[in-house]
Amino acid sequence: MAHELTSSVQAPEDLRRASSSSDRPGWWREAVIYQVYVRSFADSDGDGIGDLRGARERLPHLARLGADAVWLTPFYASPQADGGYDVADYRAVDPVFGGLADADDLVRTAHDLGLRVIVDIVPNHTSDRHPWFREALAGDPACRDRYLFRPGKGPDGCLPPNDWESVFGGPAWTRVPDGDWYLHLFAPEQPDLNWENEEVKAEFESVLRFWLDLGVDGFRVDVAHGMVKAPGMPDIGHGEQARLIGTQQLPFFDQDGVHEIHRVWRRLLDTYEGERIAVAEAWAPTAERLALYVRPDELHQAFNFQFLNCPWDAAALRRVIDDSLRATASVGAPTTWVLSNHDVVRHTTRYGQGAAGLRRARAAALLMLALPGSAYVYQGEELGLPEVTELPDEVRQDPAFQRGEGQDGLRDGCRVPIPWTVEGPSYGFGPGGSWLPQPSSWRELSVEAQTGDPDSTLELYRSALAMRRDHPALGAGDAVEWLPAPDGVLAFRRRARGAGTGPWQGDLICTVNLTDRPVALRAPGSRVLLSSTAPPSPADAPAAVPPPDNAVGTGPGGGPDGEGARDGSRPDTADGDGRAESRSAVPGNGGEPADGTAALAGKVPPPARELAVEAGQGDGGRTVLLAAESCVWWAS
């Protein structure tokens, strides 16, 4: 039996944000959008599977985190052959996730909390249980034309129509009893639709209107690059043809014909008030090709998988950032940044194992949030969750795992239900167990365990998102100003636009040390606003370090109140009459200021822990030591 809704679902006054970026015109250009994998977010009824009511109950976490919108993975009626990306009815909620009333309640609650709602739409394929496909299997030619049925090759048509392979491994074709073959670029349970068919086009326009009328704020378009296939569907001539989030040039992906579909959808979205948007999950071989999906008359955003796939390397990251910003600026669109999602190994693990991976993940998060454009946060990354790599084979549900070829089939590792509490069944995920087992170590990574700990990953994200929302140099814009930096270090300035909110004024400088050793450089700003790593002991800082030859810029020298940052520092906070005032944390008290400014929690981030400790005065400019694998935001 489902438990009663908790009072926390209501929108308390401290969460009714008066000036969220989601309220501004063009909100999507600089939004932080939080991805909820519905099966693994929150379970309200104890069956071990996340649902819409559970997600609704946990929405205040997203508001407190500082998100502007929530993106929900598919919750439509589905046999769940691929986690809901095999849809049998696009206008119904699968009973495992609740009912249509639950979807309506979630949208209303999200809006009360100042959150926009984006839902997945899956237009490349349906489920094989969809009524249309069942009619197609019955042999009606008009019904079959909604899909991609073809006669086979060879004697009696016993060979597939071409050599295309499924993204999940094996042939992309399955033969039906009457001898024809149908195309499925993913699992056999996901037959591809024929987007040259007018009935297909009309049906999806109707589906979009259905959810827009219910109040959703936009759509994430699954496989937005795959809906049109090259004329004649020619052979490719080689194996390993497609990988998830790949960049290959293929006759079934990134065909020019998809853009007319997106133009029609954009015109439809523009007929609704409130800036409804569409986000393309598009795999393109270059940043320039990806930018075509976000031209002024097409979709609003496209996921930047080049950034997600970039290795932990300063030169490679700078190249991807430059290419991404240049390509989207050429069409007047914002760039998006994403580090993890439900299809890839969590970046905490991709970047390395254990403490090193977490250090890099925290630094990468601050780097991402300092860049212009929109950022996507996958559930649990704000907790620093690693990939679960030791799942028993018998619990895995990724369809690619069962096929033996193509993908590694290990997507379940990033989909393990997230922990909310230190104790209780499934660490607060729900009143029962969880559909995938959670590591016991996750109790210490739960929302409950990390809340209030100034060194936790959760509080780092909360601080960064609060500053990003209010600082005039963050979010908006389409460029960064690169600054000279030592090898292995990235440094750039974000120019302020407007006056900012509260204590955040002026430009911001971001420095990222991607090396595995501390790096000395001249302080690029007057003080540290936020650091990805807690401060070292003063004993760890050398007595003096000469300023490096390739130091970054020159700062006014000295930390807050004219002192260095050896004791850890708090960014400027606003006093009662709104004036910016410099405050220092008292060593040994956990970083809390002694003057009672904790009352500003939620308006001003918790103490910035300065990892760029003062290392020496050198020739007059303050020299600082950037910790290995760290990111620091500086006030210019």
N, C-alpha and C positions, 0 to 999 in steps of 0.2 A: 504494500500500500504506500502510495506517495505521502511523504511527510508534508506538513503545512508550510506554506511560504513563510520565510522569516521576514522580520520587519526590515532587515537590511536591504531588501529589494526596493523599498521606497527610496526616494531621492532625498536624503538629508540635505540640510542647507549648505553644509560644507562641500557637498559634491555638486551642487547646482552652480556650475562655473559661469560667472558672468561674462567672461571673455575668452572662451575656448576658440581655438582656431577653426573649429567646425562651424562656428557661427559667422565667420567672415566670408565675404564674397570670394569665390575661387578657393574655398576651404581645402579642396583636394590638392591644391598645388603645394602645400606644406604640411599636410596632415600626417599624423602618426596613426597607423591603422594596425590593429591587433588581430591576428588570425586565431580564430577558435576552431580547432578540430573537434567537432561536436561530440564524437564518440568518446573523446578522451579529456574533456574539460571538466564536466561536473555531472554527476548522476543523482537524480532526485528520487528515484523509486527503488533503488537497491538491486537492480538487475545486473549491475556491473558495467553498464554501457551509458555513456553520457547522453544527455537529452536536452531539449530546448528549455524545459522548466529548470533544470539544473543550471544551464547557462544563464538563464534570466536571474537566478538567485545570486550568481557570482558576478554580475555586471558591475556592482560597486567597486570591485577590485580594479577593473579597467579604468573607471573614473578616477579612483585614487592614484592609479599609476600615471595617469596623464594622457591616455589615449584619446584620440578624436573620433575614432570609428572602430567598429568591430566587423570583421569579415567572417562569415559562417560558412563552413564547408557543407556539402549537400546534405539536406535532411529530408529529401523527397522520398516518396514511396519507391522502394528498391529492394531487389533480392540480396543486396549487399555483396555482390561478387567482387566489387572493387571499392569497398568502403563508401558506397553511396554514389560513386561516379558512374553507375549503371542505373539510369533512371527509368522507372516503369510508369510513373505518373508525375508530371512536372507541376501539377496544381494541388497535390496532396502531400501531407506530411506522413512519413513512415511511422507506423505505430510504435516502433522501438524508440523514436524520438519524441513522441507525443502526438498532438493533433494540430489542426489549423489554428485553433484558438490559442494554443501555446505560442505559435509563431507570431500571432497578432499581439499577444501580451508582451512578448519579448521586444518587439519593435517599439511598442508604447513605452515600456520601462526604459529602454535604451534612450529614447528621445527625452524622457524626463531627466535622465542623468547627463544630458548633453552629448550623447553618443549617436553618431550616424550608424546605419546598418547596411552592410553590403552582403549580398548572398551570392552563392555560386550559381552559375547557369552552365549547363553541359550540352552544347549544341553540336558537337562533332559526332556523337553517337548516342544511342539509347540503350536501354537494357534489352536483352533478347526476350524479356517478358512483357515488353511494351505492347499494347494492343496492335499498334501498327505492324510490328515485326511478326506477331502471330498471324495477322492477316496476310503478310507477305509469304510466310511459310506455307500458307494454304494454297498458294499458287496464283493468286490474282495478279496479273501483270501490272495493273495500275498501282496496286499496293507495293509490289516489288520495286517500282520505280522510285519510291521514297527512300530506298536504300541502294547499295551498290552491288547488285547481283550481276554476275557475268558467267558465261559458259567457260568450262575448263579447256586446257590444251591437251594434246596427246591423244592416244587411242581412247575413244569413248569419253573424252573430256576428263580423264582421270588425274590430270595435273593442274595445279593452280593456274589461274589466268596470267599471272606474272610472278616475278621472283621477290615481291615485297615481303618483308619480315615484320612481325609484330614488335612493338616497342617492348613488350613483355617476354619476347622470345618465341621462336618458332615461326611458321608461316603466318602471314596476315590474312589468310583465306581459310574458310571452312566450307566443306561441301554439304549440301542438304540432300535428302533422299531422292529428289527428282533429278539430281545430277548437277544443278547449278552451284556456283560458289558465291559466298558473300564476303565482303571485305570487313575486317576489324583490325584497325591499327593498334588496338590494345588487346584486351582479353576476348575470346570467342563470344562471351556473354555481352559484348559491347559492339554491336554491329554499327558501322559507319553510315551516317545519313547521306543522301544525295542532295547537295545544296543547289543543284540546278532545277530541282523540283519545286514548283510554285506552292504546293501544299506545305512543304517543309518550311519555306520562308514565312508563310502566313501563320502557321502554327506557332512558331517561335515569337513572332511579333505579338501574338495573343498571350503567350506565356509571360513575356516581359510586362505587358500591361497588367496582367493579373497581380503580379507581385508589386509593381509600382503603385497600383491602386490600393494595395494593402498597406503601403507606406514605406517600403524599403527605399533606401537612398542610392542604390546602385547595384551593379553586378560585377563579379569577377568572372571573366569569360574563359572557361576551361578550353584548352587547346584552340585558342583563337586563331592560330596559324594553320590549322589542319583541315578546315572545313571544305576546302576546294582542292581537287587533285588535278595534276597535269593532264591535258587532253591525251586520250589514248592510253593513259596509265602505263607508260613504258617501263621496261625492265631497268633495274639499277645496275646489275652486273657484279655485285660484291656483297659480302656478308657484313654483319654488325652495322646495319643500315641506320638505325635510330636508337638514341639513348635518351632517357629522361633528361630534360634540360640540356639538350645537345645543341650543336651549331652546324650540323651537317647540311649541305645543300641536297635536298631530296625532292622527288616529284610529287610527294604527298604532303609536304610542309612548306609554308611560306610562299604559296603561289599568289600571284598578283590578284586573282579573283576574290580573295577573301576581303579585300578592302572595300568593295562595293557593298558587301553584307554589313560591314561595320559602319559605313556611311548611312545606310538605312536605319540602323539601330541608333545612331547618334541623333538623327532627325527625330526619331521617336522619343528619345530621352529629353530632348530639348522642348518637347511639348508639355512637360511636367514642370511645375514650380519646385523651387528648392534645390536646384543644381544637382540633379540625379546624375550619376557617373557610371562609366564602365571601364574596367581594368582588364587589359589583355594579358593572359598567360600565353605569351608568344615566344617561341624559340626561333631566333633569327641568327644567321651566320655572322652578322656584323652589327655594330651599333647603328650604322646608317640604315640598314634594313629594318631594324627594330623601330627606329624613329618614324617610319612610314605609318605605323599603327596609331600614332598619336598626332597626326596632322590635324589642323584646326577643325576639319569636318569629320574626323573619325573618333576613335576612343580617347578617353581623357588621360589614361596612364597605361604603361606597359611594364611588366616586371623586368628588372635589370639583372638577368641571370649572369651576365658577364662579371658583375661585381660579386655575386654570390660564389661563383666558381673561381675567383681570383685567388692565387696562393698568398701565403703570408710573406710578402716580399714588397719592399718599398717601391722599387721601380715598376713592378707589375701593377700595383695598386694605383700609383699615380697615372700610369698609362690608361687604365680602365676608367678612372675618374675623369680624366681629360676627354677621352673618347665619348663617354656617356654624356657629359655636359655639352660638348660640342654638337653631338648629333641631335639631342632634344632641343637645344637652343635654336637650331636651324629651322625647326618647325614650330617654335614658340610654345613648347610643352615643358612641363616639369620632369626632371629625372626622378626615378624611384630607386630606392636602395633597400636591399633585403639580404639578410645573412643566413636565414634558415626558413624552412617550411616543412610541410607534411610529407614531402617527397625526397628529402635529402638528409644525409647524416647531419646531426646538430653541429653547429660550428664550434661549440666548445670541444667536441671530439675531433672534428676535421682539422682544427689548428694544432692538435697535439693531445697527449694524454695527461690526465691529472692536473696538477697545479699549473703547469705551463699552458695547457689548453685553456684553462679558465682565465689566466692572466691575459692571454691573447684575445679571448672572446670579449672580455670586459673592455679592453682597449679598442677592439674593432667596433663595439657598440657605440662608444663615444665618438669614434671617427665617423661612423655612419650618421649619427645624430647631429654632427656638426656640418654635414654637407647640405647644399641647397636642394630643395625638392621634398618629396614625400618619403617616409620611412615605414617599413612593414616589420612588425615584431611578431614572431611566432610564439604561441603559448608556451610558457616554461623557459624561454630564453632569458626572461627577466629574473629567473631564479638561478640561472647558470646551470641548468640541467644538462648533463652529458647524454650522449647516445647510450641506449641500453643494448649492449652487444652480445649478451649471453642469454637471449631468450631461447627456450626449448623449441625444437622444430615443431612439436605438436601444437603449440599455441599460435604459431605464425599464421597470418591471414593475408599477407600480400600475395596477390595472384601470381606475380612473377616468380615467387619462391617455389611454386609448384611446377613451373614449366622447365626449369633446368637450363635455359639459355637466355640470352638477352641481358636483362637487368640482374643485379645480384639478388633481388627479391628480399632485401632486408629493410624495407621502409617501415616495418613495424617498430624498429628500434627508436624512431623519433616520434612514435605515436602512443607510447606508453602513457596512461593517464597521469596527470600532473598531481603533485602533493599539495594539500592545503593546510593540513594540521600535523602536529608532531605525533599525536596518538590517534586512535580510532581506526575503524575499518577503512582500508585503502587510503589512509592518511588524509581523510576528509574528502576524498573524491566522491564518495557516496556512502550510504548506510550499509552497503554490502561490500563485495569484493570488487575487482576490476577485470575487464576483459583481457588485459595483458598484465602479467605480474610486474609489480613495482619493486625496485631494489630497496632493501631495508635502509640503506644509507640516505635515501631520499627524505626521511623524516627531518633531517637536519637542513635540507634544502627547501622545506615547505615554506609557504607564505607566512605561516605563524612563526616559524623559527627565525626567519630573516627580518620580519617587521621590527623596526626600532633599532636594529644593529647597524650603526653608521658605516661599517665596513662591508656589509652584505651586498650582493649583486642586486637584490631587489631595491634596496635604498639607493644604490647608484643609479638605477634606471629611473626611479622616482625623482631623484634630484635632477638628472639630465633632462627628463621630459618637462619638469616644471620650468627649468631655465630655458629650454628650447621654446616653450610656449610664450615666455615673457620677454626674452632677450631680443633686442631689435636687429641683431646680426644673424640670427639663426632662422632656419626654415625657408624663408622667402629668398628669391633671387635665382640666378642661373649660372653663377660663376664663383670660383675661388681665386684668391690671389696667392700664388705660391711664393714662399720665402726661401732664401738660402738655408741649407741645413746640412749637417754632417751626413756621411754615408749611412744608409740604413734608417734615416729619420725623415719623416715628412712633416712639413710645417706650412700652414697656410693661414691667411687672414680672411675673415668674413666681415665685410663692410656693413655697418649699421644702417638700417633703414627706419627712420622715425626715432622717437624718443625712448622707446622701451617702457617696461612696466616695473614699478618698485625700484629695487637697487640695481637693476641691470641696465647699463647705459653703455654707449660707445661700441667700438669694434670688438671682435673676439678673435683670438689666435688659437689655433689647434696645433699641437705638436704630438707626433706619434713616433715612439722609438720602437722599431720593429726588430731590433737586434736583441741578442741574448745577453747583453752586458750593459751596464750604465754608460751613458754618453753625456759628456760635459758640453755645454753650450752657453752662450750669453743669454740671459733672461729675455725672452721675446715680449714680455708684458710686465705690467706693474705688480700684478698679484695673480695667484692661482684661483680660478673659480671652481674647478672640479678636476679631480684626478681619478684615474681608473684603478689606482692601487693605493692602499693605506700607507701612511708614512713609515719609513724605516726608523730604527732607533738612531738617535743623534750620533751614536758611536759608529754607525755605518757610513757616515759622511766623512770624506777626507778633510783634513784641516785646511787645505788650500789646493785648488786646482787652477792652473793658469788658463786664461780664456783661450778656447780653441781658435785656430786660424779661420775656420769656416763657420764661426758662430752665427747664430740667427739674430739679426737685428740688434737693437740696443733698447733697453728699458729704462725707466726712471730710476731703477736701483732700489733695493730694499723691499721687504714685504710690507704687509699692513702696518700702519703706525711707524713706518720707517725701519722696521726690524726685518730680519731675514725670516724664512719660514721653517726654521729648524724645529719648532715645537708643533708644527701643523697649524693651519690657519683656517679661519672662517671667512667666506666671502663677505663683502659689504652687505649689511642688512639694513632694513628701513626702520627707523624709530617711530615713535607714536605720531609724529607730524609728517611722516613720509620722507624725511631727509635721509640720504644715504650716510651710514655711519660705519666705520671700520671696527670690527670686533675680533678678538682673538680667543681661541679655545684655550681652556686651562689644562695643561698637561696632567694626565693621570685621572681625569674625570670622564673619560670616554668621549671626549670631544665636545661635550655640551658646554655652551658659554655660561659664565657665572652671572650674567646680568639678566637672566630670565627671558631671553629672546626666543626660548622654545615655544612661546605662545604664537610665534609666526609660522609654526609648522603648517605645511600645505601651501604657504605663500612664498616662502624662501626655502631653498633646499637645505638639508642638514649640512653640518660643517664640511667644507671641501678639505680633503685630506691631502696636503701638498707633498707629493712624492718628489717633485722637482726641488730637492732641498738645496739650500745655499751651500756652495762649495768653496767660495773664495771671491775676493773683490777684484783680483787681477789688476788691470790697468784702468779701473774706474767704473767699468760696467759690471753689474752683478752676474756672476757665473753660477749656473745651476747644474745639477746632475739629474738627468732624466733616468728614471729606473728602467731596467730592461723590460721590454715588452709592455709598455705603458702608453697611455694617452693622457694629455693634460690640456684643459681649456684655460686660457689666460685672458685676463682683462687687458686690453691694449693700452 
